[in-house]
Amino acid sequence: MKALTCLLLIVSMAASAEDAAYTAARAALLDELRLYAQILGEPAEARISDAVMASMGTVKRHELVPRKEKAFAYENRPLPIGYGQTISQPYIVALMTELIEPDADDVVLEVGTGSGYQAAILAELVDHVYSIEIIEALATRAKSDLARLGYTNVTTRLGDGYYGWKEHGPFDAIVVTAAASHVPPPLIEQLKPGGRMVIPVGGRFATQTLLLIEKTDEGQVITRQFGAVRFVPLTGRH
């Protein structure tokens, strides 16, 4: 019994040390993101707000990547998550989140759950996130991981995100985490007047551009560009 107690104490101490290391790594990542934003000199409206930075500092990215990638979880770069997919660079996640101007009472659609990281970042900031993933293994894993981490305001499903999730729309904002060849019309339809959508557009081997799409209260669609990006392609039946 005494040996077991000592073993449990050692395991607990090791876990605490690991948690402290990840916490320090997240803090270092935030410092890097602030510096990164200054160097890039992006438009003032795309600077990362304190609220989004707080979300980036709260979400445990290491819990949402494959075990072999945990050591690199807080590096400012994409990481493979299997099945030819990646978890996006933290700066791009922060920028896309900032561009939709999330509010506490928003309902947001995410196309491409992936590891669940972007959904978790959004869940810290909005009322509810609906997220669609077309790869079954990723959808299953993300659903389990998000539930394990306590994100009760995220609802996921397996499906083709090109067509959105009409039953829960219209949405205050839409975040698309894979590059489409064009902006899917169903997503425009499911965006509320006054809503915002951020989406990378372009081919796998062509220049991709991050677009911010705004729908005015009158239903007019306004598109702006926010630089070159690189995402895995949006897949589906379209």
Order of alpha helices (4+ residues) and beta strands (2+ residues): alpha-alpha-beta-beta-alpha-beta-alpha-beta-alpha-beta-beta-alpha-beta-beta-beta
